[in-house]
Amino acid sequence: MTAAFEAKYPKTKASKAEKQTKADGTVTYEIAFKDAKGKKHEATFKEDGTFVEEE
């Protein structure tokens, strides 16, 4: 998952990562990080590294 995050957000360090498993068995990872201005964001990736969304 780290490689997918680093590819999408180069030069950005994750501050927190959380694995989530839904009732149907689907696994996603939410990775928290700050942008260059210090604003907090979360990016969600599927288990295979596919980007889902950014909040």
PDBQT receptor file of N, H, CA, C and O in Angstrom, charges set to zero:
ATOM      1  N   MET A   1       0.810  -1.189   0.000  1.00  0.00    +0.000 N 
ATOM      2  CA  MET A   1       0.000   0.000   0.000  1.00  0.00    +0.000 C 
ATOM      3  C   MET A   1       0.858   1.259   0.000  1.00  0.00    +0.000 C 
ATOM      4  O   MET A   1       0.477   2.284  -0.565  1.00  0.00    +0.000 OA
ATOM      5  N   THR A   2       2.002   1.171   0.630  1.00  0.00    +0.000 N 
ATOM      6  H   THR A   2       2.312   0.338   1.089  1.00  0.00    +0.000 HD
ATOM      7  CA  THR A   2       2.900   2.313   0.694  1.00  0.00    +0.000 C 
ATOM      8  C   THR A   2       3.322   2.765  -0.697  1.00  0.00    +0.000 C 
ATOM      9  O   THR A   2       3.388   3.965  -0.962  1.00  0.00    +0.000 OA
ATOM     10  N   ALA A   3       3.603   1.834  -1.574  1.00  0.00    +0.000 N 
ATOM     11  H   ALA A   3       3.549   0.859  -1.359  1.00  0.00    +0.000 HD
ATOM     12  CA  ALA A   3       4.034   2.181  -2.930  1.00  0.00    +0.000 C 
ATOM     13  C   ALA A   3       2.947   2.940  -3.675  1.00  0.00    +0.000 C 
ATOM     14  O   ALA A   3       3.247   3.895  -4.393  1.00  0.00    +0.000 OA
ATOM     15  N   ALA A   4       1.694   2.538  -3.520  1.00  0.00    +0.000 N 
ATOM     16  H   ALA A   4       1.450   1.763  -2.937  1.00  0.00    +0.000 HD
ATOM     17  CA  ALA A   4       0.580   3.220  -4.188  1.00  0.00    +0.000 C 
ATOM     18  C   ALA A   4       0.432   4.643  -3.658  1.00  0.00    +0.000 C 
ATOM     19  O   ALA A   4       0.201   5.577  -4.426  1.00  0.00    +0.000 OA
ATOM     20  N   PHE A   5       0.565   4.803  -2.342  1.00  0.00    +0.000 N 
ATOM     21  H   PHE A   5       0.753   4.045  -1.718  1.00  0.00    +0.000 HD
ATOM     22  CA  PHE A   5       0.482   6.137  -1.740  1.00  0.00    +0.000 C 
ATOM     23  C   PHE A   5       1.621   7.027  -2.243  1.00  0.00    +0.000 C 
ATOM     24  O   PHE A   5       1.393   8.167  -2.650  1.00  0.00    +0.000 OA
ATOM     25  N   GLU A   6       2.843   6.500  -2.214  1.00  0.00    +0.000 N 
ATOM     26  H   GLU A   6       3.028   5.574  -1.884  1.00  0.00    +0.000 HD
ATOM     27  CA  GLU A   6       4.004   7.280  -2.649  1.00  0.00    +0.000 C 
ATOM     28  C   GLU A   6       3.937   7.640  -4.125  1.00  0.00    +0.000 C 
ATOM     29  O   GLU A   6       4.418   8.701  -4.522  1.00  0.00    +0.000 OA
ATOM     30  N   ALA A   7       3.349   6.773  -4.946  1.00  0.00    +0.000 N 
ATOM     31  H   ALA A   7       2.958   5.911  -4.624  1.00  0.00    +0.000 HD
ATOM     32  CA  ALA A   7       3.203   7.069  -6.370  1.00  0.00    +0.000 C 
ATOM     33  C   ALA A   7       2.193   8.197  -6.590  1.00  0.00    +0.000 C 
ATOM     34  O   ALA A   7       2.388   9.055  -7.451  1.00  0.00    +0.000 OA
ATOM     35  N   LYS A   8       1.120   8.187  -5.808  1.00  0.00    +0.000 N 
ATOM     36  H   LYS A   8       0.962   7.490  -5.108  1.00  0.00    +0.000 HD
ATOM     37  CA  LYS A   8       0.076   9.201  -5.950  1.00  0.00    +0.000 C 
ATOM     38  C   LYS A   8       0.491  10.530  -5.315  1.00  0.00    +0.000 C 
ATOM     39  O   LYS A   8       0.164  11.601  -5.827  1.00  0.00    +0.000 OA
ATOM     40  N   TYR A   9       1.213  10.450  -4.200  1.00  0.00    +0.000 N 
ATOM     41  H   TYR A   9       1.479   9.581  -3.784  1.00  0.00    +0.000 HD
ATOM     42  CA  TYR A   9       1.608  11.643  -3.446  1.00  0.00    +0.000 C 
ATOM     43  C   TYR A   9       3.118  11.652  -3.198  1.00  0.00    +0.000 C 
ATOM     44  O   TYR A   9       3.555  11.443  -2.066  1.00  0.00    +0.000 OA
ATOM     45  N   PRO A  10       3.908  11.888  -4.230  1.00  0.00    +0.000 N 
ATOM     46  CA  PRO A  10       5.360  11.896  -4.037  1.00  0.00    +0.000 C 
ATOM     47  C   PRO A  10       5.784  13.015  -3.082  1.00  0.00    +0.000 C 
ATOM     48  O   PRO A  10       5.165  14.078  -3.052  1.00  0.00    +0.000 OA
ATOM     49  N   LYS A  11       6.821  12.774  -2.317  1.00  0.00    +0.000 N 
ATOM     50  H   LYS A  11       7.324  11.910  -2.341  1.00  0.00    +0.000 HD
ATOM     51  CA  LYS A  11       7.372  13.734  -1.358  1.00  0.00    +0.000 C 
ATOM     52  C   LYS A  11       6.427  14.046  -0.206  1.00  0.00    +0.000 C 
ATOM     53  O   LYS A  11       6.603  15.055   0.476  1.00  0.00    +0.000 OA
ATOM     54  N   THR A  12       5.431  13.199   0.023  1.00  0.00    +0.000 N 
ATOM     55  H   THR A  12       5.289  12.379  -0.530  1.00  0.00    +0.000 HD
ATOM     56  CA  THR A  12       4.488  13.380   1.130  1.00  0.00    +0.000 C 
ATOM     57  C   THR A  12       4.619  12.191   2.067  1.00  0.00    +0.000 C 
ATOM     58  O   THR A  12       4.677  11.042   1.628  1.00  0.00    +0.000 OA
ATOM     59  N   LYS A  13       4.665  12.480   3.365  1.00  0.00    +0.000 N 
ATOM     60  H   LYS A  13       4.619  13.413   3.721  1.00  0.00    +0.000 HD
ATOM     61  CA  LYS A  13       4.767  11.407   4.350  1.00  0.00    +0.000 C 
ATOM     62  C   LYS A  13       3.405  11.169   4.995  1.00  0.00    +0.000 C 
ATOM     63  O   LYS A  13       2.707  12.112   5.370  1.00  0.00    +0.000 OA
ATOM     64  N   ALA A  14       3.045   9.916   5.116  1.00  0.00    +0.000 N 
ATOM     65  H   ALA A  14       3.612   9.150   4.811  1.00  0.00    +0.000 HD
ATOM     66  CA  ALA A  14       1.801   9.546   5.791  1.00  0.00    +0.000 C 
ATOM     67  C   ALA A  14       1.975   9.742   7.290  1.00  0.00    +0.000 C 
ATOM     68  O   ALA A  14       3.030   9.438   7.845  1.00  0.00    +0.000 OA
ATOM     69  N   SER A  15       0.933  10.254   7.943  1.00  0.00    +0.000 N 
ATOM     70  H   SER A  15       0.075  10.502   7.492  1.00  0.00    +0.000 HD
ATOM     71  CA  SER A  15       0.993  10.425   9.388  1.00  0.00    +0.000 C 
ATOM     72  C   SER A  15       0.257   9.303  10.114  1.00  0.00    +0.000 C 
ATOM     73  O   SER A  15       0.496   9.056  11.296  1.00  0.00    +0.000 OA
ATOM     74  N   LYS A  16      -0.640   8.625   9.394  1.00  0.00    +0.000 N 
ATOM     75  H   LYS A  16      -0.833   8.826   8.434  1.00  0.00    +0.000 HD
ATOM     76  CA  LYS A  16      -1.399   7.532   9.996  1.00  0.00    +0.000 C 
ATOM     77  C   LYS A  16      -1.994   6.677   8.891  1.00  0.00    +0.000 C 
ATOM     78  O   LYS A  16      -2.381   7.192   7.841  1.00  0.00    +0.000 OA
ATOM     79  N   ALA A  17      -2.068   5.372   9.124  1.00  0.00    +0.000 N 
ATOM     80  H   ALA A  17      -1.753   4.954   9.976  1.00  0.00    +0.000 HD
ATOM     81  CA  ALA A  17      -2.697   4.459   8.171  1.00  0.00    +0.000 C 
ATOM     82  C   ALA A  17      -3.641   3.547   8.944  1.00  0.00    +0.000 C 
ATOM     83  O   ALA A  17      -3.329   3.088  10.043  1.00  0.00    +0.000 OA
ATOM     84  N   GLU A  18      -4.795   3.298   8.349  1.00  0.00    +0.000 N 
ATOM     85  H   GLU A  18      -5.049   3.671   7.457  1.00  0.00    +0.000 HD
ATOM     86  CA  GLU A  18      -5.805   2.482   9.018  1.00  0.00    +0.000 C 
ATOM     87  C   GLU A  18      -6.416   1.503   8.026  1.00  0.00    +0.000 C 
ATOM     88  O   GLU A  18      -6.867   1.895   6.950  1.00  0.00    +0.000 OA
ATOM     89  N   LYS A  19      -6.427   0.224   8.399  1.00  0.00    +0.000 N 
ATOM     90  H   LYS A  19      -6.060  -0.094   9.273  1.00  0.00    +0.000 HD
ATOM     91  CA  LYS A  19      -7.033  -0.816   7.572  1.00  0.00    +0.000 C 
ATOM     92  C   LYS A  19      -8.497  -0.937   7.981  1.00  0.00    +0.000 C 
ATOM     93  O   LYS A  19      -8.820  -1.000   9.167  1.00  0.00    +0.000 OA
ATOM     94  N   GLN A  20      -9.378  -0.970   6.980  1.00  0.00    +0.000 N 
ATOM     95  H   GLN A  20      -9.115  -0.919   6.016  1.00  0.00    +0.000 HD
ATOM     96  CA  GLN A  20     -10.809  -1.121   7.257  1.00  0.00    +0.000 C 
ATOM     97  C   GLN A  20     -11.344  -2.307   6.474  1.00  0.00    +0.000 C 
ATOM     98  O   GLN A  20     -11.109  -2.433   5.273  1.00  0.00    +0.000 OA
ATOM     99  N   THR A  21     -12.068  -3.176   7.170  1.00  0.00    +0.000 N 
ATOM    100  H   THR A  21     -12.260  -3.074   8.146  1.00  0.00    +0.000 HD
ATOM    101  CA  THR A  21     -12.690  -4.336   6.538  1.00  0.00    +0.000 C 
ATOM    102  C   THR A  21     -14.204  -4.190   6.655  1.00  0.00    +0.000 C 
ATOM    103  O   THR A  21     -14.753  -4.117   7.755  1.00  0.00    +0.000 OA
ATOM    104  N   LYS A  22     -14.866  -4.149   5.505  1.00  0.00    +0.000 N 
ATOM    105  H   LYS A  22     -14.420  -4.208   4.612  1.00  0.00    +0.000 HD
ATOM    106  CA  LYS A  22     -16.326  -4.025   5.485  1.00  0.00    +0.000 C 
ATOM    107  C   LYS A  22     -16.970  -5.377   5.733  1.00  0.00    +0.000 C 
ATOM    108  O   LYS A  22     -16.293  -6.405   5.692  1.00  0.00    +0.000 OA
ATOM    109  N   ALA A  23     -18.261  -5.385   5.987  1.00  0.00    +0.000 N 
ATOM    110  H   ALA A  23     -18.810  -4.550   6.020  1.00  0.00    +0.000 HD
ATOM    111  CA  ALA A  23     -19.003  -6.606   6.269  1.00  0.00    +0.000 C 
ATOM    112  C   ALA A  23     -18.908  -7.627   5.133  1.00  0.00    +0.000 C 
ATOM    113  O   ALA A  23     -18.950  -8.834   5.370  1.00  0.00    +0.000 OA
ATOM    114  N   ASP A  24     -18.780  -7.130   3.894  1.00  0.00    +0.000 N 
ATOM    115  H   ASP A  24     -18.746  -6.149   3.702  1.00  0.00    +0.000 HD
ATOM    116  CA  ASP A  24     -18.683  -8.042   2.746  1.00  0.00    +0.000 C 
ATOM    117  C   ASP A  24     -17.269  -8.571   2.518  1.00  0.00    +0.000 C 
ATOM    118  O   ASP A  24     -17.031  -9.315   1.566  1.00  0.00    +0.000 OA
ATOM    119  N   GLY A  25     -16.327  -8.190   3.390  1.00  0.00    +0.000 N 
ATOM    120  H   GLY A  25     -16.521  -7.585   4.163  1.00  0.00    +0.000 HD
ATOM    121  CA  GLY A  25     -14.961  -8.667   3.283  1.00  0.00    +0.000 C 
ATOM    122  C   GLY A  25     -14.039  -7.757   2.495  1.00  0.00    +0.000 C 
ATOM    123  O   GLY A  25     -12.840  -8.020   2.411  1.00  0.00    +0.000 OA
ATOM    124  N   THR A  26     -14.574  -6.691   1.916  1.00  0.00    +0.000 N 
ATOM    125  H   THR A  26     -15.549  -6.478   1.984  1.00  0.00    +0.000 HD
ATOM    126  CA  THR A  26     -13.770  -5.741   1.168  1.00  0.00    +0.000 C 
ATOM    127  C   THR A  26     -12.828  -5.002   2.114  1.00  0.00    +0.000 C 
ATOM    128  O   THR A  26     -13.247  -4.517   3.165  1.00  0.00    +0.000 OA
ATOM    129  N   VAL A  27     -11.556  -4.920   1.734  1.00  0.00    +0.000 N 
ATOM    130  H   VAL A  27     -11.216  -5.314   0.880  1.00  0.00    +0.000 HD
ATOM    131  CA  VAL A  27     -10.560  -4.246   2.560  1.00  0.00    +0.000 C 
ATOM    132  C   VAL A  27     -10.109  -2.963   1.868  1.00  0.00    +0.000 C 
ATOM    133  O   VAL A  27      -9.783  -2.969   0.681  1.00  0.00    +0.000 OA
ATOM    134  N   THR A  28     -10.094  -1.865   2.622  1.00  0.00    +0.000 N 
ATOM    135  H   THR A  28     -10.359  -1.861   3.586  1.00  0.00    +0.000 HD
ATOM    136  CA  THR A  28      -9.548  -0.602   2.141  1.00  0.00    +0.000 C 
ATOM    137  C   THR A  28      -8.595  -0.067   3.191  1.00  0.00    +0.000 C 
ATOM    138  O   THR A  28      -8.617  -0.477   4.352  1.00  0.00    +0.000 OA
ATOM    139  N   TYR A  29      -7.765   0.853   2.756  1.00  0.00    +0.000 N 
ATOM    140  H   TYR A  29      -7.747   1.186   1.813  1.00  0.00    +0.000 HD
ATOM    141  CA  TYR A  29      -6.808   1.498   3.656  1.00  0.00    +0.000 C 
ATOM    142  C   TYR A  29      -7.000   2.994   3.563  1.00  0.00    +0.000 C 
ATOM    143  O   TYR A  29      -7.032   3.556   2.468  1.00  0.00    +0.000 OA
ATOM    144  N   GLU A  30      -7.128   3.648   4.716  1.00  0.00    +0.000 N 
ATOM    145  H   GLU A  30      -7.102   3.192   5.606  1.00  0.00    +0.000 HD
ATOM    146  CA  GLU A  30      -7.193   5.099   4.775  1.00  0.00    +0.000 C 
ATOM    147  C   GLU A  30      -5.851   5.602   5.281  1.00  0.00    +0.000 C 
ATOM    148  O   GLU A  30      -5.377   5.183   6.337  1.00  0.00    +0.000 OA
ATOM    149  N   ILE A  31      -5.248   6.496   4.526  1.00  0.00    +0.000 N 
ATOM    150  H   ILE A  31      -5.633   6.836   3.668  1.00  0.00    +0.000 HD
ATOM    151  CA  ILE A  31      -3.942   7.024   4.877  1.00  0.00    +0.000 C 
ATOM    152  C   ILE A  31      -4.070   8.534   5.077  1.00  0.00    +0.000 C 
ATOM    153  O   ILE A  31      -4.476   9.264   4.173  1.00  0.00    +0.000 OA
ATOM    154  N   ALA A  32      -3.718   8.982   6.277  1.00  0.00    +0.000 N 
ATOM    155  H   ALA A  32      -3.389   8.390   7.012  1.00  0.00    +0.000 HD
ATOM    156  CA  ALA A  32      -3.787  10.403   6.621  1.00  0.00    +0.000 C 
ATOM    157  C   ALA A  32      -2.446  11.063   6.311  1.00  0.00    +0.000 C 
ATOM    158  O   ALA A  32      -1.387  10.461   6.487  1.00  0.00    +0.000 OA
ATOM    159  N   PHE A  33      -2.511  12.319   5.843  1.00  0.00    +0.000 N 
ATOM    160  H   PHE A  33      -3.371  12.808   5.700  1.00  0.00    +0.000 HD
ATOM    161  CA  PHE A  33      -1.304  13.077   5.537  1.00  0.00    +0.000 C 
ATOM    162  C   PHE A  33      -1.634  14.556   5.514  1.00  0.00    +0.000 C 
ATOM    163  O   PHE A  33      -2.803  14.940   5.485  1.00  0.00    +0.000 OA
ATOM    164  N   LYS A  34      -0.600  15.386   5.526  1.00  0.00    +0.000 N 
ATOM    165  H   LYS A  34       0.350  15.075   5.549  1.00  0.00    +0.000 HD
ATOM    166  CA  LYS A  34      -0.772  16.835   5.431  1.00  0.00    +0.000 C 
ATOM    167  C   LYS A  34      -0.172  17.303   4.111  1.00  0.00    +0.000 C 
ATOM    168  O   LYS A  34       0.854  16.792   3.661  1.00  0.00    +0.000 OA
ATOM    169  N   ASP A  35      -0.836  18.291   3.497  1.00  0.00    +0.000 N 
ATOM    170  H   ASP A  35      -1.669  18.706   3.863  1.00  0.00    +0.000 HD
ATOM    171  CA  ASP A  35      -0.294  18.858   2.258  1.00  0.00    +0.000 C 
ATOM    172  C   ASP A  35       0.799  19.879   2.595  1.00  0.00    +0.000 C 
ATOM    173  O   ASP A  35       1.134  20.070   3.764  1.00  0.00    +0.000 OA
ATOM    174  N   ALA A  36       1.341  20.521   1.586  1.00  0.00    +0.000 N 
ATOM    175  H   ALA A  36       1.069  20.366   0.636  1.00  0.00    +0.000 HD
ATOM    176  CA  ALA A  36       2.440  21.466   1.774  1.00  0.00    +0.000 C 
ATOM    177  C   ALA A  36       2.055  22.657   2.652  1.00  0.00    +0.000 C 
ATOM    178  O   ALA A  36       2.919  23.287   3.262  1.00  0.00    +0.000 OA
ATOM    179  N   LYS A  37       0.765  22.962   2.713  1.00  0.00    +0.000 N 
ATOM    180  H   LYS A  37       0.063  22.450   2.217  1.00  0.00    +0.000 HD
ATOM    181  CA  LYS A  37       0.286  24.083   3.534  1.00  0.00    +0.000 C 
ATOM    182  C   LYS A  37      -0.120  23.641   4.933  1.00  0.00    +0.000 C 
ATOM    183  O   LYS A  37      -0.569  24.459   5.735  1.00  0.00    +0.000 OA
ATOM    184  N   GLY A  38       0.034  22.347   5.233  1.00  0.00    +0.000 N 
ATOM    185  H   GLY A  38       0.399  21.682   4.582  1.00  0.00    +0.000 HD
ATOM    186  CA  GLY A  38      -0.296  21.835   6.557  1.00  0.00    +0.000 C 
ATOM    187  C   GLY A  38      -1.739  21.389   6.735  1.00  0.00    +0.000 C 
ATOM    188  O   GLY A  38      -2.145  21.023   7.838  1.00  0.00    +0.000 OA
ATOM    189  N   LYS A  39      -2.519  21.416   5.651  1.00  0.00    +0.000 N 
ATOM    190  H   LYS A  39      -2.189  21.713   4.754  1.00  0.00    +0.000 HD
ATOM    191  CA  LYS A  39      -3.920  20.987   5.724  1.00  0.00    +0.000 C 
ATOM    192  C   LYS A  39      -3.993  19.458   5.738  1.00  0.00    +0.000 C 
ATOM    193  O   LYS A  39      -3.306  18.792   4.964  1.00  0.00    +0.000 OA
ATOM    194  N   LYS A  40      -4.829  18.907   6.623  1.00  0.00    +0.000 N 
ATOM    195  H   LYS A  40      -5.387  19.448   7.252  1.00  0.00    +0.000 HD
ATOM    196  CA  LYS A  40      -4.965  17.459   6.754  1.00  0.00    +0.000 C 
ATOM    197  C   LYS A  40      -5.845  16.880   5.651  1.00  0.00    +0.000 C 
ATOM    198  O   LYS A  40      -6.854  17.468   5.264  1.00  0.00    +0.000 OA
ATOM    199  N   HIS A  41      -5.439  15.714   5.158  1.00  0.00    +0.000 N 
ATOM    200  H   HIS A  41      -4.619  15.236   5.473  1.00  0.00    +0.000 HD
ATOM    201  CA  HIS A  41      -6.187  14.984   4.133  1.00  0.00    +0.000 C 
ATOM    202  C   HIS A  41      -6.175  13.503   4.470  1.00  0.00    +0.000 C 
ATOM    203  O   HIS A  41      -5.344  13.043   5.253  1.00  0.00    +0.000 OA
ATOM    204  N   GLU A  42      -7.098  12.760   3.878  1.00  0.00    +0.000 N 
ATOM    205  H   GLU A  42      -7.773  13.133   3.242  1.00  0.00    +0.000 HD
ATOM    206  CA  GLU A  42      -7.098  11.301   3.953  1.00  0.00    +0.000 C 
ATOM    207  C   GLU A  42      -7.306  10.762   2.552  1.00  0.00    +0.000 C 
ATOM    208  O   GLU A  42      -8.180  11.221   1.818  1.00  0.00    +0.000 OA
ATOM    209  N   ALA A  43      -6.495   9.785   2.191  1.00  0.00    +0.000 N 
ATOM    210  H   ALA A  43      -5.784   9.412   2.787  1.00  0.00    +0.000 HD
ATOM    211  CA  ALA A  43      -6.637   9.112   0.908  1.00  0.00    +0.000 C 
ATOM    212  C   ALA A  43      -7.034   7.670   1.178  1.00  0.00    +0.000 C 
ATOM    213  O   ALA A  43      -6.512   7.033   2.093  1.00  0.00    +0.000 OA
ATOM    214  N   THR A  44      -7.964   7.159   0.373  1.00  0.00    +0.000 N 
ATOM    215  H   THR A  44      -8.388   7.677  -0.370  1.00  0.00    +0.000 HD
ATOM    216  CA  THR A  44      -8.418   5.782   0.519  1.00  0.00    +0.000 C 
ATOM    217  C   THR A  44      -7.965   4.979  -0.690  1.00  0.00    +0.000 C 
ATOM    218  O   THR A  44      -8.108   5.407  -1.836  1.00  0.00    +0.000 OA
ATOM    219  N   PHE A  45      -7.412   3.794  -0.404  1.00  0.00    +0.000 N 
ATOM    220  H   PHE A  45      -7.296   3.446   0.527  1.00  0.00    +0.000 HD
ATOM    221  CA  PHE A  45      -6.947   2.885  -1.433  1.00  0.00    +0.000 C 
ATOM    222  C   PHE A  45      -7.561   1.512  -1.208  1.00  0.00    +0.000 C 
ATOM    223  O   PHE A  45      -7.808   1.107  -0.072  1.00  0.00    +0.000 OA
ATOM    224  N   LYS A  46      -7.805   0.795  -2.311  1.00  0.00    +0.000 N 
ATOM    225  H   LYS A  46      -7.603   1.123  -3.234  1.00  0.00    +0.000 HD
ATOM    226  CA  LYS A  46      -8.242  -0.597  -2.213  1.00  0.00    +0.000 C 
ATOM    227  C   LYS A  46      -7.043  -1.460  -1.841  1.00  0.00    +0.000 C 
ATOM    228  O   LYS A  46      -5.899  -1.008  -1.889  1.00  0.00    +0.000 OA
ATOM    229  N   GLU A  47      -7.314  -2.690  -1.476  1.00  0.00    +0.000 N 
ATOM    230  H   GLU A  47      -8.243  -3.058  -1.437  1.00  0.00    +0.000 HD
ATOM    231  CA  GLU A  47      -6.263  -3.613  -1.065  1.00  0.00    +0.000 C 
ATOM    232  C   GLU A  47      -5.214  -3.834  -2.163  1.00  0.00    +0.000 C 
ATOM    233  O   GLU A  47      -4.050  -4.100  -1.862  1.00  0.00    +0.000 OA
ATOM    234  N   ASP A  48      -5.621  -3.727  -3.427  1.00  0.00    +0.000 N 
ATOM    235  H   ASP A  48      -6.566  -3.511  -3.671  1.00  0.00    +0.000 HD
ATOM    236  CA  ASP A  48      -4.680  -3.932  -4.532  1.00  0.00    +0.000 C 
ATOM    237  C   ASP A  48      -3.891  -2.661  -4.887  1.00  0.00    +0.000 C 
ATOM    238  O   ASP A  48      -3.097  -2.667  -5.829  1.00  0.00    +0.000 OA
ATOM    239  N   GLY A  49      -4.110  -1.571  -4.131  1.00  0.00    +0.000 N 
ATOM    240  H   GLY A  49      -4.754  -1.567  -3.366  1.00  0.00    +0.000 HD
ATOM    241  CA  GLY A  49      -3.388  -0.326  -4.359  1.00  0.00    +0.000 C 
ATOM    242  C   GLY A  49      -4.116   0.678  -5.227  1.00  0.00    +0.000 C 
ATOM    243  O   GLY A  49      -3.599   1.767  -5.479  1.00  0.00    +0.000 OA
ATOM    244  N   THR A  50      -5.301   0.336  -5.686  1.00  0.00    +0.000 N 
ATOM    245  H   THR A  50      -5.721  -0.547  -5.481  1.00  0.00    +0.000 HD
ATOM    246  CA  THR A  50      -6.091   1.247  -6.514  1.00  0.00    +0.000 C 
ATOM    247  C   THR A  50      -6.601   2.416  -5.670  1.00  0.00    +0.000 C 
ATOM    248  O   THR A  50      -7.167   2.214  -4.596  1.00  0.00    +0.000 OA
ATOM    249  N   PHE A  51      -6.398   3.641  -6.164  1.00  0.00    +0.000 N 
ATOM    250  H   PHE A  51      -5.939   3.805  -7.037  1.00  0.00    +0.000 HD
ATOM    251  CA  PHE A  51      -6.873   4.832  -5.477  1.00  0.00    +0.000 C 
ATOM    252  C   PHE A  51      -8.403   4.877  -5.538  1.00  0.00    +0.000 C 
ATOM    253  O   PHE A  51      -8.992   4.601  -6.584  1.00  0.00    +0.000 OA
ATOM    254  N   VAL A  52      -9.047   5.227  -4.416  1.00  0.00    +0.000 N 
ATOM    255  H   VAL A  52      -8.569   5.451  -3.567  1.00  0.00    +0.000 HD
ATOM    256  CA  VAL A  52     -10.508   5.313  -4.345  1.00  0.00    +0.000 C 
ATOM    257  C   VAL A  52     -10.962   6.757  -4.254  1.00  0.00    +0.000 C 
ATOM    258  O   VAL A  52     -11.730   7.228  -5.093  1.00  0.00    +0.000 OA
ATOM    259  N   GLU A  53     -10.475   7.479  -3.209  1.00  0.00    +0.000 N 
ATOM    260  H   GLU A  53      -9.851   7.097  -2.528  1.00  0.00    +0.000 HD
ATOM    261  CA  GLU A  53     -10.888   8.871  -3.020  1.00  0.00    +0.000 C 
ATOM    262  C   GLU A  53      -9.954   9.592  -2.080  1.00  0.00    +0.000 C 
ATOM    263  O   GLU A  53      -9.140   8.982  -1.388  1.00  0.00    +0.000 OA
ATOM    264  N   GLU A  54     -10.091  10.917  -2.071  1.00  0.00    +0.000 N 
ATOM    265  H   GLU A  54     -10.752  11.413  -2.633  1.00  0.00    +0.000 HD
ATOM    266  CA  GLU A  54      -9.351  11.765  -1.147  1.00  0.00    +0.000 C 
ATOM    267  C   GLU A  54     -10.342  12.673  -0.441  1.00  0.00    +0.000 C 
ATOM    268  O   GLU A  54     -11.245  13.235  -1.061  1.00  0.00    +0.000 OA
ATOM    269  N   GLU A  55     -10.161  12.804   0.847  1.00  0.00    +0.000 N 
ATOM    270  H   GLU A  55      -9.427  12.348   1.350  1.00  0.00    +0.000 HD
ATOM    271  CA  GLU A  55     -11.018  13.697   1.636  1.00  0.00    +0.000 C 
ATOM    272  C   GLU A  55     -10.178  14.822   2.191  1.00  0.00    +0.000 C 
ATOM    273  O   GLU A  55     -10.696  15.694   2.889  1.00  0.00    +0.000 OA
TER     274      GLU A  55
